[in-house]
């Protein structure tokens, strides 16, 4: 095994069995196939991780660690982190700490935070705090520092450190100017972390003020201020906050809160009102809300009113037509669009398949797809194969797909598994991609094309 190869396969989900398919293999009882790949000389990491977790769940921790040992032995942090987690959960925290320490010495960023949290959980919080303190400019280490500091009762000290990081007049960390309008604190999450400290102290008003004063950019579709207001049931303040422009996440959160409380009409009104500022995201969210509550006809009209011909809007519209038993209308809508444009590229044509299948015209849909000018392309073939598989015709789907095309493998392998052809599926996914020759070097030229 080689750490670089393992890392590439894991990050790219290439030349390996993906986690979702491993779950399916285990659910179908193919445990021996997973075990075999886990302990093979050129092992499959996702299989090894799944098998080790299964063994640990059976209280067979030593056996689980033995599975991971060859991967850890390569010096690959991902494997070591998994082994340390199993050790810690198995009550062997000292061994977990000993396993992680060398990776911190080697400069592994994630190991630093893992070690600190391990130390804190095992009564060595002061050591953890001292370990993290020099790295406060790193957002990941800062998160761990806040957690460790609060556990030690040093929340006020942590808050002071964060306040110093967002104090006015600090130079921009990128250009060094104090006047830079784009200057960002280091760590980048200093504002949200300071707010979380104040919230944890029960000083909610101060937490809100921190977020209002310094701003808090949404991360992973979550607006920190909106989430804080929701947690403390300050719905009127959330309404006022969501009324501003560029507040898509706050609007969505307010509507979700109202929907969860049974106030669907209120959630609908929130989206309708915000559609005046945002004529893309808000209408889509409104349509999805209406569809969830049995108002599919209204949802269709909302999407129609958007008037867009982008494939993602049409995809939603066609899904709504099919769900409402109005597939023929969906096809008519696509026909009208094709007539206006004079052609129908594959990205729009592919929307016909599910609608035709809903009308009982699956064979016709497959025939038309294969006859389309782009019907022989790899993406087109995958779409047709999925259509056949969804219709309960996996054998025909398999026959369409090409084992020599790497792009087809992620579609083909699950179909083979469902058909009981596990060895074929495994061999297909583990086959290395064909080597791509680098381009031939060209001489220097000062004339186009360069």
N, C-alpha and C positions, 0 to 999 in steps of 0.2 A: 504494500500500500504506500501511497505517496500523498503527503498533506496537500500539495498544490492541486493534484488531480481530484482528490476528495472535495476540496473547496470549490473547484470549478464545477464539478458535477452537481454539487449541492445547490450552489447559487443559480446555476442555469437549468436545473432539473433535466440534466442531459446525461445520457448513458447510465441511467438509473431508474428505479421504480419510484414513481412519485407517491407522496404520502397518501393521497386520496385513494389511489389504486391499492396500496397496501392495506388500508382499512377494509376495502372491499374483499381482498383476498382472504383476510382473516375472518370476515363475516361469513364468507362462503365455505370456511373450513380448510382453506389451503395453508395451514400453519406450517407444514413441513417445507413448502416452497419458500416461505418468508424466512424460516430458520436457516435453510440451506444458503440463501443469499447473504444472510447476516454473518455467517461464519466462514464464508468462502474466502479463499486466499486473496482474491481481488474483490473484496466484499462490497456490498451495497449499503451505504450509510443509513438511508431511510429505513431499510429493513432491519439493520442492526439496532437502530434507535427504538423501533417499534417492538422488536423482540426483547430487548433489554427491559423496556418498560413493562412488557407483559410479565416477564420473569419477576421483576421487582414487585409487581402487584400481587404475585403469588408468594411473596416473602422469600424469594430465592435470590437475594441480593448478590451473593458471591457469584452465582451463575450469570447474573446480569452484567456484573462488572467484568467477568471473563469475556463476555461477548464484545464489550467495548474496548477491552485492553489493546488489541492490535491497532485500533483507530487512534486511541490516546497515545500509543507508542510512537506514532508518526510525528508527534509534536503539534498536532492540529488542535487549536483551541476549542472549536465547536464540540469535538468529542470529549475533551477534558471537562468542559462546562456541563455536559450531560452527565458524565460520571460523577462529578462533584455534586450535582443536584440530587442524584440517586443516593449518594452517600449521606448527604445531609438529611434527606427525607427518611433514610433508614436508621437515623440515630447515630451516625458516625461522622459527626461534624468535624472532629479533629483531623480525620483523614481527608475530608473534603478541603479543609484549609491547607493542609500540606500539599495536596494535589494542585491547588490553584496558585500558590505562592510563586513557583518558578516562572509562571507565565506573566506575572506582574513584573518580576525582575527583568523579563525579556521585553517589557514595554507593551504588552497586550492591553489595550485600552479597556475592553470589556471585562477582562480579568480583574482589573483594579477595582471596579465597582462591585463585582461579584465577591471578591475577597473581603472588601469592607463590610458588605452586608452580612457575609458569613461570620465575620468577627463580631459584629454587633449582636447577632442572634445568639452567639455563644459566650456572652459576658465580656467581650473585649471591645466595648464601644469606644473607649478613649483611644485605643490603638487605631481603630477604624477611622475615627474623626481626624486624627493626625495624618493618616495615610491620604485622606481625600482633600484636606485643606489646601495643599499646594496646587490642586488641580481645579479650583473653583471656577475658572474660566471655561471649563469644558461642561457643556450642558448636561451630559450624562453623569459626570462626577458630581455636579451640583445637585442633581436630583437625589443621588445617594447621600450626599452630605446633609441635606435637609432631613432626610429620613433618620439618619444616624443621630444628628444633632437633637432632633425632637425627642428621640428615645432616651437621650442623656439628660433631657431637661435644659438643653442649651439653645432653645428655640429663639430667645431674644438675641443671643450672640449671632446665630445664623441670620436672623432678620437684619441685624446691623451690617453684616458682611454683604448681603444682597442689596440693601439700601445704598451702600457705598458704590455698588456697581451700576446703579441707575441714577445717581445724583446728577443734577443739571450741571452743565459746564464741562463734562468729561469729553475728551477728544474722541473723534470717530475712530473706531478700531481698524478701519480700512484705510482711510486717507490721512488721519491724524489731525483733521481740522475740527475746531470746536463749533464751527458754524454749519457743519455738514447736516443737511436736512435728512439725510438717510442714515445717520449714525445709529448703530445698534449696540446694545449692551453686550458684554461678555460676562457670564454666559447668556446665550440668546433667550433663555427662558427665565431670566432673573425676575421679571415682573410677575409672571404667573407663580413662580416659586415663593416670592415674598407674599403674594396674596394667599397662597395655601397655608403659609405659616400663620398669618394673621387669622385666617378662618379657623385653623386648628386651635388657636388660643381663645376662640369665641368672640373675636373682634371682627365680626362680619362687616360692619360699616367701614372699618378701615380697609378691609380686604377689597371691598367694592371701590373705595376711593383710589386705592392703588391701581386697580385695573382701569378706572376711568381716567385718571391723571396721566398715566404713562402709556396707556394703550396696550392691547394684547392681541396680537395677530392670531386668527384662527389656525389651529393645527389639527390635521386629520379631520377636517370638517366639523370641528368643535370650537365654539367661541367661548373662551374661559369665563367672560363676564356673564354670558347667558347661562352657562352651566351653574355658576355660583348662585345666580338669582333663582334658578329652578330648585337647587338643593335646599334653599331657605324659603321656598314658597312665596317669593316676592314677585307675584305675577303682575301687579300693576307696574312695577319698575321694569319688568321684562317687556311689557307691552310698549312702554315709552321708549325703551332702548331699541326694540325691534322696528319702531316706526321710522328710524333714520334710514338714509341711503346706504347701500353696500352692507347690508346686515342680513344676508341670505341665511347664514347659520342660525342667527338669533330668531329669525322668522320661522325657520323650520322647527327649531326647538320649542317655540311658543305653540305652534300648531300641534306638534306631537304631544305636548303637555295637555292641551285642551282635548285632543282626541282621546288620550288615555283616561281623562276624567269623564268621558261620555259626551262632551260638548262638541259634537261634530260640526254643528252649524257655526260655532265660534271659530273652529279651525278653518272651515271653508272661507269664512269672512276674512281671516288673517291673510290667507293666500290671495284672495281676490283683491284685497286692498293693496298688497305689496306688488301685485302684477303691474301696477301703474309705474313702478320703478324698475321692475325686472320682468321683461316679457319673454324670458326663456326658462329660467329655473322654476320660478313660482308657478306658472301654469302647469308645468309637468308634475310638480309635487301636488298641485290641486287635483289634477286628473287622476293621479294614483290614489289620492285620498278618497275621491268620489267612487272610484272603482272598488276600493276595499269595502265600502259600505253600500254596495248594491246599487250604485247610481252610475252604472257604466254608460248609459246613453248620454248623461250630462258630461261625463268624462270625455267621450268622443267629441262632443261639440266644443269643449275647451281646447282640445288638441287641434281640431279643425280650424278654430279661430286663430291659432298661432300662424297659420298660413305658410309654414316653412316646408321646403322640399328636401331638407337635409335628411340623410338616411336614418339618423337616430330618432328624429321626430316621427318619421314615417314608420319606423319599427314599432314605436309605442302605439301609434294609431292602429297599425295592423293587428297588434296583440289585443287591443281593446275590441276591435271589430270581431276577431275570432272568439274572444271570451264572451261576447254578447250574442253569439250566434248570428252575426251579421257578416260572415266571411265574404259573401257575394258582393256586398257593398264595398268591402275593402278592396276586392279585385277591381271593381268599377272605378274606385278612386285611383288605383295605380294605372288603369287603362287611360283615364283622363289625363294623368300626369305624363304618361308616355306620349299621348297624342300631342300635347303642348310642346314637349321637348323634342319629338321626332325620333327618339331613341331611348333605350333603357339599358344602362350599364348594369353589370352584374350586381353591384351593391344595392340597387333597387330591385332588380329582377329576383334576387334571392328571397325577398319578402313575400313573393307569390306562393312559394312552396307550402308553408304552413297554412295559408288561407285555402289553397286548392285541396290540401289534405283534409282540412276541416269540412270541405264541401264533398268529400268522398271521391276526389279526383287525384289520388296520390300517383297512380301510374302515369297519368297525363302530366303531372307536375315533374316527375322524373324524366319523362321523355322530352319535355320542353327544356328542362335544365341542361340536359346533355346536348341538345341541339343549339343552345345559346352560343354565340361567338366566343364567349369566355368560359363555356361549360367544361372545357378540358383542363382549365387551370387548377392548381392545387387547392385553392380556397373554395372554388366552386364544387369540386368533387367532395370535399369535406362537408359542405353544406348539404349536398344530396345524401351523403352517407348518414348524416345525423337525422335527416328527415326519414329515411328508411328505418333506422334504428328506433326512432321514436314511435314509428308505426308498427313496431313489433316484427320487423323483417331484418334482423341483424345479419343473416347469412348473405343477403343481397348487398348490405352495406359493406361487409368485409370484402366481397368480390370487387367492389368499386375502387377500394383504396390500394395504393401502391406501397409495398413494403420498402422499396428503394427510396422513397421520398421521406426524408426525416420529418417533414411537417405533417405527414399522415400518421406517424407512429402514435402520437398522443390520442388520436381518435380511434385508431385501429386496435390498440392494445386492450382497452376496456371491453371492446366488443368481443375480442377473442376470449377474454376471461369469462364473460357471461356465457359464452358458448362452451366453456369447459376446456379451452385450448390454452391452458396456463403456461405450459412450456414455450409455446410459440410466442405468447405475449411477452414473457420474460426475455427471451432471446432477442426479440425485436427491439425492446426498449434498451437493452444493454449493448446493442450493436453500436460501435463507434460511428460517428458521422464521417462521411468521406472527407479526406483532407482536401482543402482548397488551396490550389497553387497561388502563391503571391503574384501580383501583376509584374510583367516584365519591366525592368527599369527603362526609363526614357532619358534621352539627352536633354541638356539645358536648352531652353529657348526663351527669348524675350518677346516672342510674337504669339498671339492667340492661335489655337487653344494652348493655355499654359500647361 
